Amino acid sequence: MRINLKKDEGLRCENCGMKLNENNIYVRIINDKEHYFCCSHCADKFENSLK
Ligand SMILES: [Zn+2]
């Protein structure tokens, strides 16, 4: 998935809080909303915590 990141937006992994950039960002759509993570593992954890 292609995403447009604004410079210095300060995005952080919503699970572990790690700073994200174009090289390590991982996006997953959860409940029709884009969520940003550092890896698929964090996305899984975040998604599981919502259930
Ligand atoms: Zn993370």
mmCIF file of the protein (N, C-alpha, C, O) and its ligand, coordinates in Angstrom:
data_MODEL
# 
_entry.id   MODEL 
# 
loop_
_entity.id 
_entity.type 
_entity.pdbx_number_of_molecules 
1 polymer     1 
2 non-polymer 1 
# 
_entity_poly.entity_id                      1 
_entity_poly.type                           'polypeptide(L)' 
_entity_poly.nstd_linkage                   no 
_entity_poly.nstd_monomer                   no 
_entity_poly.pdbx_seq_one_letter_code       MRINLKKDEGLRCENCGMKLNENNIYVRIINDKEHYFCCSHCADKFENSLK 
_entity_poly.pdbx_seq_one_letter_code_can   MRINLKKDEGLRCENCGMKLNENNIYVRIINDKEHYFCCSHCADKFENSLK 
_entity_poly.pdbx_strand_id                 A 
# 
loop_
_entity_poly_seq.entity_id 
_entity_poly_seq.num 
_entity_poly_seq.mon_id 
_entity_poly_seq.hetero 
1 1  MET n 
1 2  ARG n 
1 3  ILE n 
1 4  ASN n 
1 5  LEU n 
1 6  LYS n 
1 7  LYS n 
1 8  ASP n 
1 9  GLU n 
1 10 GLY n 
1 11 LEU n 
1 12 ARG n 
1 13 CYS n 
1 14 GLU n 
1 15 ASN n 
1 16 CYS n 
1 17 GLY n 
1 18 MET n 
1 19 LYS n 
1 20 LEU n 
1 21 ASN n 
1 22 GLU n 
1 23 ASN n 
1 24 ASN n 
1 25 ILE n 
1 26 TYR n 
1 27 VAL n 
1 28 ARG n 
1 29 ILE n 
1 30 ILE n 
1 31 ASN n 
1 32 ASP n 
1 33 LYS n 
1 34 GLU n 
1 35 HIS n 
1 36 TYR n 
1 37 PHE n 
1 38 CYS n 
1 39 CYS n 
1 40 SER n 
1 41 HIS n 
1 42 CYS n 
1 43 ALA n 
1 44 ASP n 
1 45 LYS n 
1 46 PHE n 
1 47 GLU n 
1 48 ASN n 
1 49 SER n 
1 50 LEU n 
1 51 LYS n 
# 
loop_
_struct_asym.id 
_struct_asym.entity_id 
A 1 
B 2 
# 
loop_
_chem_comp.id 
_chem_comp.type 
_chem_comp.mon_nstd_flag 
ALA 'L-peptide linking' y 
ARG 'L-peptide linking' y 
ASN 'L-peptide linking' y 
ASP 'L-peptide linking' y 
CYS 'L-peptide linking' y 
GLU 'L-peptide linking' y 
GLY 'peptide linking'   y 
HIS 'L-peptide linking' y 
ILE 'L-peptide linking' y 
LEU 'L-peptide linking' y 
LYS 'L-peptide linking' y 
MET 'L-peptide linking' y 
PHE 'L-peptide linking' y 
SER 'L-peptide linking' y 
TYR 'L-peptide linking' y 
VAL 'L-peptide linking' y 
ZN  non-polymer         . 
# 
_pdbx_entity_nonpoly.entity_id   2 
_pdbx_entity_nonpoly.name        ? 
_pdbx_entity_nonpoly.comp_id     ZN 
# 
_pdbx_nonpoly_scheme.asym_id         B 
_pdbx_nonpoly_scheme.entity_id       2 
_pdbx_nonpoly_scheme.mon_id          ZN 
_pdbx_nonpoly_scheme.ndb_seq_num     1 
_pdbx_nonpoly_scheme.pdb_seq_num     101 
_pdbx_nonpoly_scheme.auth_seq_num    101 
_pdbx_nonpoly_scheme.pdb_mon_id      ZN 
_pdbx_nonpoly_scheme.auth_mon_id     ZN 
_pdbx_nonpoly_scheme.pdb_strand_id   A 
_pdbx_nonpoly_scheme.pdb_ins_code    . 
# 
loop_
_atom_site.group_PDB 
_atom_site.id 
_atom_site.type_symbol 
_atom_site.label_atom_id 
_atom_site.label_alt_id 
_atom_site.label_comp_id 
_atom_site.label_asym_id 
_atom_site.label_entity_id 
_atom_site.label_seq_id 
_atom_site.pdbx_PDB_ins_code 
_atom_site.Cartn_x 
_atom_site.Cartn_y 
_atom_site.Cartn_z 
_atom_site.occupancy 
_atom_site.B_iso_or_equiv 
_atom_site.pdbx_formal_charge 
_atom_site.auth_seq_id 
_atom_site.auth_comp_id 
_atom_site.auth_asym_id 
_atom_site.auth_atom_id 
_atom_site.pdbx_PDB_model_num 
ATOM   1   N  N  . MET A 1 1  ? 0.847   -1.206 0.000  1.00 0.00 ? 1   MET A N  1 
ATOM   2   C  CA . MET A 1 1  ? 0.000   0.000  0.000  1.00 0.00 ? 1   MET A CA 1 
ATOM   3   C  C  . MET A 1 1  ? 0.873   1.244  0.000  1.00 0.00 ? 1   MET A C  1 
ATOM   4   O  O  . MET A 1 1  ? 1.821   1.358  0.777  1.00 0.00 ? 1   MET A O  1 
ATOM   5   N  N  . ARG A 1 2  ? 0.540   2.162  -0.875 1.00 0.00 ? 2   ARG A N  1 
ATOM   6   C  CA . ARG A 1 2  ? 1.340   3.383  -0.940 1.00 0.00 ? 2   ARG A CA 1 
ATOM   7   C  C  . ARG A 1 2  ? 0.726   4.431  -0.013 1.00 0.00 ? 2   ARG A C  1 
ATOM   8   O  O  . ARG A 1 2  ? -0.487  4.640  -0.004 1.00 0.00 ? 2   ARG A O  1 
ATOM   9   N  N  . ILE A 1 3  ? 1.568   5.066  0.746  1.00 0.00 ? 3   ILE A N  1 
ATOM   10  C  CA . ILE A 1 3  ? 1.076   6.085  1.672  1.00 0.00 ? 3   ILE A CA 1 
ATOM   11  C  C  . ILE A 1 3  ? 1.905   7.344  1.526  1.00 0.00 ? 3   ILE A C  1 
ATOM   12  O  O  . ILE A 1 3  ? 3.087   7.294  1.185  1.00 0.00 ? 3   ILE A O  1 
ATOM   13  N  N  . ASN A 1 4  ? 1.284   8.444  1.783  1.00 0.00 ? 4   ASN A N  1 
ATOM   14  C  CA . ASN A 1 4  ? 1.993   9.717  1.759  1.00 0.00 ? 4   ASN A CA 1 
ATOM   15  C  C  . ASN A 1 4  ? 2.254   10.177 3.179  1.00 0.00 ? 4   ASN A C  1 
ATOM   16  O  O  . ASN A 1 4  ? 1.332   10.459 3.944  1.00 0.00 ? 4   ASN A O  1 
ATOM   17  N  N  . LEU A 1 5  ? 3.511   10.244 3.507  1.00 0.00 ? 5   LEU A N  1 
ATOM   18  C  CA . LEU A 1 5  ? 3.870   10.694 4.840  1.00 0.00 ? 5   LEU A CA 1 
ATOM   19  C  C  . LEU A 1 5  ? 4.323   12.137 4.788  1.00 0.00 ? 5   LEU A C  1 
ATOM   20  O  O  . LEU A 1 5  ? 5.169   12.514 3.976  1.00 0.00 ? 5   LEU A O  1 
ATOM   21  N  N  . LYS A 1 6  ? 3.751   12.934 5.663  1.00 0.00 ? 6   LYS A N  1 
ATOM   22  C  CA . LYS A 1 6  ? 4.249   14.305 5.772  1.00 0.00 ? 6   LYS A CA 1 
ATOM   23  C  C  . LYS A 1 6  ? 5.547   14.289 6.557  1.00 0.00 ? 6   LYS A C  1 
ATOM   24  O  O  . LYS A 1 6  ? 5.724   13.495 7.480  1.00 0.00 ? 6   LYS A O  1 
ATOM   25  N  N  . LYS A 1 7  ? 6.436   15.162 6.182  1.00 0.00 ? 7   LYS A N  1 
ATOM   26  C  CA . LYS A 1 7  ? 7.711   15.203 6.878  1.00 0.00 ? 7   LYS A CA 1 
ATOM   27  C  C  . LYS A 1 7  ? 7.526   15.633 8.333  1.00 0.00 ? 7   LYS A C  1 
ATOM   28  O  O  . LYS A 1 7  ? 6.736   16.521 8.653  1.00 0.00 ? 7   LYS A O  1 
ATOM   29  N  N  . ASP A 1 8  ? 8.284   14.969 9.191  1.00 0.00 ? 8   ASP A N  1 
ATOM   30  C  CA . ASP A 1 8  ? 8.287   15.333 10.615 1.00 0.00 ? 8   ASP A CA 1 
ATOM   31  C  C  . ASP A 1 8  ? 6.903   15.302 11.226 1.00 0.00 ? 8   ASP A C  1 
ATOM   32  O  O  . ASP A 1 8  ? 6.575   16.113 12.091 1.00 0.00 ? 8   ASP A O  1 
ATOM   33  N  N  . GLU A 1 9  ? 6.115   14.383 10.781 1.00 0.00 ? 9   GLU A N  1 
ATOM   34  C  CA . GLU A 1 9  ? 4.774   14.276 11.350 1.00 0.00 ? 9   GLU A CA 1 
ATOM   35  C  C  . GLU A 1 9  ? 4.818   13.630 12.735 1.00 0.00 ? 9   GLU A C  1 
ATOM   36  O  O  . GLU A 1 9  ? 3.887   13.759 13.529 1.00 0.00 ? 9   GLU A O  1 
ATOM   37  N  N  . GLY A 1 10 ? 5.917   12.938 13.002 1.00 0.00 ? 10  GLY A N  1 
ATOM   38  C  CA . GLY A 1 10 ? 6.076   12.331 14.309 1.00 0.00 ? 10  GLY A CA 1 
ATOM   39  C  C  . GLY A 1 10 ? 5.178   11.147 14.551 1.00 0.00 ? 10  GLY A C  1 
ATOM   40  O  O  . GLY A 1 10 ? 4.712   10.933 15.670 1.00 0.00 ? 10  GLY A O  1 
ATOM   41  N  N  . LEU A 1 11 ? 4.929   10.376 13.513 1.00 0.00 ? 11  LEU A N  1 
ATOM   42  C  CA . LEU A 1 11 ? 4.114   9.184  13.674 1.00 0.00 ? 11  LEU A CA 1 
ATOM   43  C  C  . LEU A 1 11 ? 4.826   8.169  14.553 1.00 0.00 ? 11  LEU A C  1 
ATOM   44  O  O  . LEU A 1 11 ? 6.043   7.998  14.485 1.00 0.00 ? 11  LEU A O  1 
ATOM   45  N  N  . ARG A 1 12 ? 4.033   7.505  15.377 1.00 0.00 ? 12  ARG A N  1 
ATOM   46  C  CA . ARG A 1 12 ? 4.597   6.466  16.225 1.00 0.00 ? 12  ARG A CA 1 
ATOM   47  C  C  . ARG A 1 12 ? 3.760   5.205  16.132 1.00 0.00 ? 12  ARG A C  1 
ATOM   48  O  O  . ARG A 1 12 ? 2.552   5.248  15.898 1.00 0.00 ? 12  ARG A O  1 
ATOM   49  N  N  . CYS A 1 13 ? 4.426   4.100  16.318 1.00 0.00 ? 13  CYS A N  1 
ATOM   50  C  CA . CYS A 1 13 ? 3.729   2.814  16.366 1.00 0.00 ? 13  CYS A CA 1 
ATOM   51  C  C  . CYS A 1 13 ? 2.673   2.864  17.459 1.00 0.00 ? 13  CYS A C  1 
ATOM   52  O  O  . CYS A 1 13 ? 2.967   3.222  18.600 1.00 0.00 ? 13  CYS A O  1 
ATOM   53  N  N  . GLU A 1 14 ? 1.449   2.505  17.110 1.00 0.00 ? 14  GLU A N  1 
ATOM   54  C  CA . GLU A 1 14 ? 0.357   2.623  18.084 1.00 0.00 ? 14  GLU A CA 1 
ATOM   55  C  C  . GLU A 1 14 ? 0.404   1.524  19.131 1.00 0.00 ? 14  GLU A C  1 
ATOM   56  O  O  . GLU A 1 14 ? -0.341  1.557  20.110 1.00 0.00 ? 14  GLU A O  1 
ATOM   57  N  N  . ASN A 1 15 ? 1.270   0.566  18.926 1.00 0.00 ? 15  ASN A N  1 
ATOM   58  C  CA . ASN A 1 15 ? 1.407   -0.489 19.926 1.00 0.00 ? 15  ASN A CA 1 
ATOM   59  C  C  . ASN A 1 15 ? 2.585   -0.240 20.868 1.00 0.00 ? 15  ASN A C  1 
ATOM   60  O  O  . ASN A 1 15 ? 2.418   -0.244 22.088 1.00 0.00 ? 15  ASN A O  1 
ATOM   61  N  N  . CYS A 1 16 ? 3.766   -0.024 20.308 1.00 0.00 ? 16  CYS A N  1 
ATOM   62  C  CA . CYS A 1 16 ? 4.959   0.064  21.156 1.00 0.00 ? 16  CYS A CA 1 
ATOM   63  C  C  . CYS A 1 16 ? 5.509   1.478  21.261 1.00 0.00 ? 16  CYS A C  1 
ATOM   64  O  O  . CYS A 1 16 ? 6.362   1.740  22.110 1.00 0.00 ? 16  CYS A O  1 
ATOM   65  N  N  . GLY A 1 17 ? 5.034   2.413  20.406 1.00 0.00 ? 17  GLY A N  1 
ATOM   66  C  CA . GLY A 1 17 ? 5.467   3.796  20.530 1.00 0.00 ? 17  GLY A CA 1 
ATOM   67  C  C  . GLY A 1 17 ? 6.734   4.140  19.777 1.00 0.00 ? 17  GLY A C  1 
ATOM   68  O  O  . GLY A 1 17 ? 7.232   5.262  19.879 1.00 0.00 ? 17  GLY A O  1 
ATOM   69  N  N  . MET A 1 18 ? 7.267   3.182  19.015 1.00 0.00 ? 18  MET A N  1 
ATOM   70  C  CA . MET A 1 18 ? 8.473   3.460  18.254 1.00 0.00 ? 18  MET A CA 1 
ATOM   71  C  C  . MET A 1 18 ? 8.191   4.474  17.149 1.00 0.00 ? 18  MET A C  1 
ATOM   72  O  O  . MET A 1 18 ? 7.134   4.451  16.518 1.00 0.00 ? 18  MET A O  1 
ATOM   73  N  N  . LYS A 1 19 ? 9.162   5.369  16.926 1.00 0.00 ? 19  LYS A N  1 
ATOM   74  C  CA . LYS A 1 19 ? 9.012   6.357  15.848 1.00 0.00 ? 19  LYS A CA 1 
ATOM   75  C  C  . LYS A 1 19 ? 9.015   5.672  14.502 1.00 0.00 ? 19  LYS A C  1 
ATOM   76  O  O  . LYS A 1 19 ? 9.773   4.731  14.263 1.00 0.00 ? 19  LYS A O  1 
ATOM   77  N  N  . LEU A 1 20 ? 8.143   6.165  13.614 1.00 0.00 ? 20  LEU A N  1 
ATOM   78  C  CA . LEU A 1 20 ? 8.004   5.546  12.300 1.00 0.00 ? 20  LEU A CA 1 
ATOM   79  C  C  . LEU A 1 20 ? 8.507   6.457  11.199 1.00 0.00 ? 20  LEU A C  1 
ATOM   80  O  O  . LEU A 1 20 ? 8.386   7.680  11.281 1.00 0.00 ? 20  LEU A O  1 
ATOM   81  N  N  . ASN A 1 21 ? 9.077   5.845  10.163 1.00 0.00 ? 21  ASN A N  1 
ATOM   82  C  CA . ASN A 1 21 ? 9.412   6.583  8.950  1.00 0.00 ? 21  ASN A CA 1 
ATOM   83  C  C  . ASN A 1 21 ? 9.056   5.713  7.747  1.00 0.00 ? 21  ASN A C  1 
ATOM   84  O  O  . ASN A 1 21 ? 8.539   4.607  7.903  1.00 0.00 ? 21  ASN A O  1 
ATOM   85  N  N  . GLU A 1 22 ? 9.336   6.220  6.544  1.00 0.00 ? 22  GLU A N  1 
ATOM   86  C  CA . GLU A 1 22 ? 8.920   5.487  5.337  1.00 0.00 ? 22  GLU A CA 1 
ATOM   87  C  C  . GLU A 1 22 ? 9.514   4.087  5.278  1.00 0.00 ? 22  GLU A C  1 
ATOM   88  O  O  . GLU A 1 22 ? 8.957   3.201  4.629  1.00 0.00 ? 22  GLU A O  1 
ATOM   89  N  N  . ASN A 1 23 ? 10.622  3.885  5.941  1.00 0.00 ? 23  ASN A N  1 
ATOM   90  C  CA . ASN A 1 23 ? 11.321  2.610  5.816  1.00 0.00 ? 23  ASN A CA 1 
ATOM   91  C  C  . ASN A 1 23 ? 10.790  1.534  6.752  1.00 0.00 ? 23  ASN A C  1 
ATOM   92  O  O  . ASN A 1 23 ? 10.907  0.343  6.467  1.00 0.00 ? 23  ASN A O  1 
ATOM   93  N  N  . ASN A 1 24 ? 10.205  1.956  7.873  1.00 0.00 ? 24  ASN A N  1 
ATOM   94  C  CA . ASN A 1 24 ? 9.785   0.920  8.814  1.00 0.00 ? 24  ASN A CA 1 
ATOM   95  C  C  . ASN A 1 24 ? 8.289   0.952  9.107  1.00 0.00 ? 24  ASN A C  1 
ATOM   96  O  O  . ASN A 1 24 ? 7.816   0.251  10.002 1.00 0.00 ? 24  ASN A O  1 
ATOM   97  N  N  . ILE A 1 25 ? 7.554   1.752  8.365  1.00 0.00 ? 25  ILE A N  1 
ATOM   98  C  CA . ILE A 1 25 ? 6.142   1.882  8.698  1.00 0.00 ? 25  ILE A CA 1 
ATOM   99  C  C  . ILE A 1 25 ? 5.349   0.704  8.158  1.00 0.00 ? 25  ILE A C  1 
ATOM   100 O  O  . ILE A 1 25 ? 5.622   0.188  7.075  1.00 0.00 ? 25  ILE A O  1 
ATOM   101 N  N  . TYR A 1 26 ? 4.365   0.296  8.938  1.00 0.00 ? 26  TYR A N  1 
ATOM   102 C  CA . TYR A 1 26 ? 3.491   -0.804 8.561  1.00 0.00 ? 26  TYR A CA 1 
ATOM   103 C  C  . TYR A 1 26 ? 2.064   -0.338 8.817  1.00 0.00 ? 26  TYR A C  1 
ATOM   104 O  O  . TYR A 1 26 ? 1.706   -0.008 9.947  1.00 0.00 ? 26  TYR A O  1 
ATOM   105 N  N  . VAL A 1 27 ? 1.250   -0.312 7.761  1.00 0.00 ? 27  VAL A N  1 
ATOM   106 C  CA . VAL A 1 27 ? -0.105  0.221  7.886  1.00 0.00 ? 27  VAL A CA 1 
ATOM   107 C  C  . VAL A 1 27 ? -1.113  -0.910 7.834  1.00 0.00 ? 27  VAL A C  1 
ATOM   108 O  O  . VAL A 1 27 ? -1.005  -1.812 7.003  1.00 0.00 ? 27  VAL A O  1 
ATOM   109 N  N  . ARG A 1 28 ? -2.085  -0.862 8.716  1.00 0.00 ? 28  ARG A N  1 
ATOM   110 C  CA . ARG A 1 28 ? -3.172  -1.837 8.660  1.00 0.00 ? 28  ARG A CA 1 
ATOM   111 C  C  . ARG A 1 28 ? -4.498  -1.114 8.854  1.00 0.00 ? 28  ARG A C  1 
ATOM   112 O  O  . ARG A 1 28 ? -4.620  -0.226 9.698  1.00 0.00 ? 28  ARG A O  1 
ATOM   113 N  N  . ILE A 1 29 ? -5.490  -1.507 8.058  1.00 0.00 ? 29  ILE A N  1 
ATOM   114 C  CA . ILE A 1 29 ? -6.828  -0.943 8.208  1.00 0.00 ? 29  ILE A CA 1 
ATOM   115 C  C  . ILE A 1 29 ? -7.576  -1.756 9.249  1.00 0.00 ? 29  ILE A C  1 
ATOM   116 O  O  . ILE A 1 29 ? -7.806  -2.952 9.075  1.00 0.00 ? 29  ILE A O  1 
ATOM   117 N  N  . ILE A 1 30 ? -7.953  -1.092 10.334 1.00 0.00 ? 30  ILE A N  1 
ATOM   118 C  CA . ILE A 1 30 ? -8.725  -1.743 11.392 1.00 0.00 ? 30  ILE A CA 1 
ATOM   119 C  C  . ILE A 1 30 ? -9.994  -0.931 11.608 1.00 0.00 ? 30  ILE A C  1 
ATOM   120 O  O  . ILE A 1 30 ? -9.938  0.270  11.872 1.00 0.00 ? 30  ILE A O  1 
ATOM   121 N  N  . ASN A 1 31 ? -11.120 -1.589 11.494 1.00 0.00 ? 31  ASN A N  1 
ATOM   122 C  CA . ASN A 1 31 ? -12.403 -0.888 11.626 1.00 0.00 ? 31  ASN A CA 1 
ATOM   123 C  C  . ASN A 1 31 ? -12.486 0.321  10.693 1.00 0.00 ? 31  ASN A C  1 
ATOM   124 O  O  . ASN A 1 31 ? -12.918 1.399  11.100 1.00 0.00 ? 31  ASN A O  1 
ATOM   125 N  N  . ASP A 1 32 ? -12.066 0.133  9.430  1.00 0.00 ? 32  ASP A N  1 
ATOM   126 C  CA . ASP A 1 32 ? -12.137 1.165  8.392  1.00 0.00 ? 32  ASP A CA 1 
ATOM   127 C  C  . ASP A 1 32 ? -11.243 2.366  8.666  1.00 0.00 ? 32  ASP A C  1 
ATOM   128 O  O  . ASP A 1 32 ? -11.408 3.414  8.043  1.00 0.00 ? 32  ASP A O  1 
ATOM   129 N  N  . LYS A 1 33 ? -10.302 2.226  9.586  1.00 0.00 ? 33  LYS A N  1 
ATOM   130 C  CA . LYS A 1 33 ? -9.379  3.319  9.883  1.00 0.00 ? 33  LYS A CA 1 
ATOM   131 C  C  . LYS A 1 33 ? -7.952  2.849  9.708  1.00 0.00 ? 33  LYS A C  1 
ATOM   132 O  O  . LYS A 1 33 ? -7.618  1.710  10.035 1.00 0.00 ? 33  LYS A O  1 
ATOM   133 N  N  . GLU A 1 34 ? -7.106  3.732  9.188  1.00 0.00 ? 34  GLU A N  1 
ATOM   134 C  CA . GLU A 1 34 ? -5.701  3.374  9.051  1.00 0.00 ? 34  GLU A CA 1 
ATOM   135 C  C  . GLU A 1 34 ? -4.995  3.501  10.384 1.00 0.00 ? 34  GLU A C  1 
ATOM   136 O  O  . GLU A 1 34 ? -5.110  4.511  11.078 1.00 0.00 ? 34  GLU A O  1 
ATOM   137 N  N  . HIS A 1 35 ? -4.263  2.458  10.724 1.00 0.00 ? 35  HIS A N  1 
ATOM   138 C  CA . HIS A 1 35 ? -3.445  2.500  11.927 1.00 0.00 ? 35  HIS A CA 1 
ATOM   139 C  C  . HIS A 1 35 ? -2.005  2.212  11.535 1.00 0.00 ? 35  HIS A C  1 
ATOM   140 O  O  . HIS A 1 35 ? -1.733  1.437  10.618 1.00 0.00 ? 35  HIS A O  1 
ATOM   141 N  N  . TYR A 1 36 ? -1.086  2.859  12.255 1.00 0.00 ? 36  TYR A N  1 
ATOM   142 C  CA . TYR A 1 36 ? 0.320   2.786  11.878 1.00 0.00 ? 36  TYR A CA 1 
ATOM   143 C  C  . TYR A 1 36 ? 1.123   2.046  12.933 1.00 0.00 ? 36  TYR A C  1 
ATOM   144 O  O  . TYR A 1 36 ? 0.995   2.285  14.134 1.00 0.00 ? 36  TYR A O  1 
ATOM   145 N  N  . PHE A 1 37 ? 1.956   1.138  12.439 1.00 0.00 ? 37  PHE A N  1 
ATOM   146 C  CA . PHE A 1 37 ? 2.777   0.331  13.333 1.00 0.00 ? 37  PHE A CA 1 
ATOM   147 C  C  . PHE A 1 37 ? 4.181   0.188  12.760 1.00 0.00 ? 37  PHE A C  1 
ATOM   148 O  O  . PHE A 1 37 ? 4.451   0.574  11.623 1.00 0.00 ? 37  PHE A O  1 
ATOM   149 N  N  . CYS A 1 38 ? 5.076   -0.382 13.587 1.00 0.00 ? 38  CYS A N  1 
ATOM   150 C  CA . CYS A 1 38 ? 6.442   -0.589 13.125 1.00 0.00 ? 38  CYS A CA 1 
ATOM   151 C  C  . CYS A 1 38 ? 6.590   -1.937 12.451 1.00 0.00 ? 38  CYS A C  1 
ATOM   152 O  O  . CYS A 1 38 ? 7.532   -2.146 11.687 1.00 0.00 ? 38  CYS A O  1 
ATOM   153 N  N  . CYS A 1 39 ? 5.670   -2.862 12.723 1.00 0.00 ? 39  CYS A N  1 
ATOM   154 C  CA . CYS A 1 39 ? 5.788   -4.190 12.141 1.00 0.00 ? 39  CYS A CA 1 
ATOM   155 C  C  . CYS A 1 39 ? 4.442   -4.908 12.261 1.00 0.00 ? 39  CYS A C  1 
ATOM   156 O  O  . CYS A 1 39 ? 3.541   -4.444 12.959 1.00 0.00 ? 39  CYS A O  1 
ATOM   157 N  N  . SER A 1 40 ? 4.319   -6.039 11.575 1.00 0.00 ? 40  SER A N  1 
ATOM   158 C  CA . SER A 1 40 ? 3.059   -6.776 11.594 1.00 0.00 ? 40  SER A CA 1 
ATOM   159 C  C  . SER A 1 40 ? 2.760   -7.329 12.978 1.00 0.00 ? 40  SER A C  1 
ATOM   160 O  O  . SER A 1 40 ? 1.596   -7.510 13.335 1.00 0.00 ? 40  SER A O  1 
ATOM   161 N  N  . HIS A 1 41 ? 3.796   -7.598 13.760 1.00 0.00 ? 41  HIS A N  1 
ATOM   162 C  CA . HIS A 1 41 ? 3.583   -8.138 15.097 1.00 0.00 ? 41  HIS A CA 1 
ATOM   163 C  C  . HIS A 1 41 ? 2.867   -7.129 15.987 1.00 0.00 ? 41  HIS A C  1 
ATOM   164 O  O  . HIS A 1 41 ? 1.952   -7.477 16.734 1.00 0.00 ? 41  HIS A O  1 
ATOM   165 N  N  . CYS A 1 42 ? 3.298   -5.877 15.895 1.00 0.00 ? 42  CYS A N  1 
ATOM   166 C  CA . CYS A 1 42 ? 2.648   -4.831 16.678 1.00 0.00 ? 42  CYS A CA 1 
ATOM   167 C  C  . CYS A 1 42 ? 1.206   -4.640 16.215 1.00 0.00 ? 42  CYS A C  1 
ATOM   168 O  O  . CYS A 1 42 ? 0.312   -4.417 17.032 1.00 0.00 ? 42  CYS A O  1 
ATOM   169 N  N  . ALA A 1 43 ? 0.981   -4.728 14.898 1.00 0.00 ? 43  ALA A N  1 
ATOM   170 C  CA . ALA A 1 43 ? -0.380  -4.603 14.375 1.00 0.00 ? 43  ALA A CA 1 
ATOM   171 C  C  . ALA A 1 43 ? -1.262  -5.712 14.929 1.00 0.00 ? 43  ALA A C  1 
ATOM   172 O  O  . ALA A 1 43 ? -2.408  -5.480 15.313 1.00 0.00 ? 43  ALA A O  1 
ATOM   173 N  N  . ASP A 1 44 ? -0.712  -6.918 14.965 1.00 0.00 ? 44  ASP A N  1 
ATOM   174 C  CA . ASP A 1 44 ? -1.466  -8.050 15.510 1.00 0.00 ? 44  ASP A CA 1 
ATOM   175 C  C  . ASP A 1 44 ? -1.818  -7.828 16.975 1.00 0.00 ? 44  ASP A C  1 
ATOM   176 O  O  . ASP A 1 44 ? -2.952  -8.057 17.397 1.00 0.00 ? 44  ASP A O  1 
ATOM   177 N  N  . LYS A 1 45 ? -0.828  -7.379 17.744 1.00 0.00 ? 45  LYS A N  1 
ATOM   178 C  CA . LYS A 1 45 ? -1.060  -7.160 19.176 1.00 0.00 ? 45  LYS A CA 1 
ATOM   179 C  C  . LYS A 1 45 ? -2.136  -6.099 19.381 1.00 0.00 ? 45  LYS A C  1 
ATOM   180 O  O  . LYS A 1 45 ? -3.048  -6.260 20.191 1.00 0.00 ? 45  LYS A O  1 
ATOM   181 N  N  . PHE A 1 46 ? -2.003  -5.007 18.620 1.00 0.00 ? 46  PHE A N  1 
ATOM   182 C  CA . PHE A 1 46 ? -2.965  -3.909 18.752 1.00 0.00 ? 46  PHE A CA 1 
ATOM   183 C  C  . PHE A 1 46 ? -4.360  -4.400 18.387 1.00 0.00 ? 46  PHE A C  1 
ATOM   184 O  O  . PHE A 1 46 ? -5.325  -4.119 19.098 1.00 0.00 ? 46  PHE A O  1 
ATOM   185 N  N  . GLU A 1 47 ? -4.467  -5.120 17.300 1.00 0.00 ? 47  GLU A N  1 
ATOM   186 C  CA . GLU A 1 47 ? -5.755  -5.608 16.840 1.00 0.00 ? 47  GLU A CA 1 
ATOM   187 C  C  . GLU A 1 47 ? -6.362  -6.568 17.858 1.00 0.00 ? 47  GLU A C  1 
ATOM   188 O  O  . GLU A 1 47 ? -7.563  -6.525 18.124 1.00 0.00 ? 47  GLU A O  1 
ATOM   189 N  N  . ASN A 1 48 ? -5.534  -7.425 18.418 1.00 0.00 ? 48  ASN A N  1 
ATOM   190 C  CA . ASN A 1 48 ? -6.029  -8.377 19.409 1.00 0.00 ? 48  ASN A CA 1 
ATOM   191 C  C  . ASN A 1 48 ? -6.491  -7.679 20.673 1.00 0.00 ? 48  ASN A C  1 
ATOM   192 O  O  . ASN A 1 48 ? -7.426  -8.135 21.331 1.00 0.00 ? 48  ASN A O  1 
ATOM   193 N  N  . SER A 1 49 ? -5.837  -6.566 21.019 1.00 0.00 ? 49  SER A N  1 
ATOM   194 C  CA . SER A 1 49 ? -6.198  -5.861 22.247 1.00 0.00 ? 49  SER A CA 1 
ATOM   195 C  C  . SER A 1 49 ? -7.544  -5.173 22.113 1.00 0.00 ? 49  SER A C  1 
ATOM   196 O  O  . SER A 1 49 ? -8.142  -4.772 23.111 1.00 0.00 ? 49  SER A O  1 
ATOM   197 N  N  . LEU A 1 50 ? -8.025  -5.032 20.877 1.00 0.00 ? 50  LEU A N  1 
ATOM   198 C  CA . LEU A 1 50 ? -9.325  -4.372 20.667 1.00 0.00 ? 50  LEU A CA 1 
ATOM   199 C  C  . LEU A 1 50 ? -10.481 -5.348 20.824 1.00 0.00 ? 50  LEU A C  1 
ATOM   200 O  O  . LEU A 1 50 ? -11.637 -4.949 20.973 1.00 0.00 ? 50  LEU A O  1 
ATOM   201 N  N  . LYS A 1 51 ? -10.148 -6.630 20.788 1.00 0.00 ? 51  LYS A N  1 
ATOM   202 C  CA . LYS A 1 51 ? -11.231 -7.617 20.825 1.00 0.00 ? 51  LYS A CA 1 
ATOM   203 C  C  . LYS A 1 51 ? -11.652 -7.940 22.244 1.00 0.00 ? 51  LYS A C  1 
ATOM   204 O  O  . LYS A 1 51 ? -12.553 -8.753 22.451 1.00 0.00 ? 51  LYS A O  1 
HETATM 205 ZN ZN . ZN  B 2 .  ? 5.705   -1.362 17.313 1.00 0.00 2 101 ZN  A ZN 1 
# 
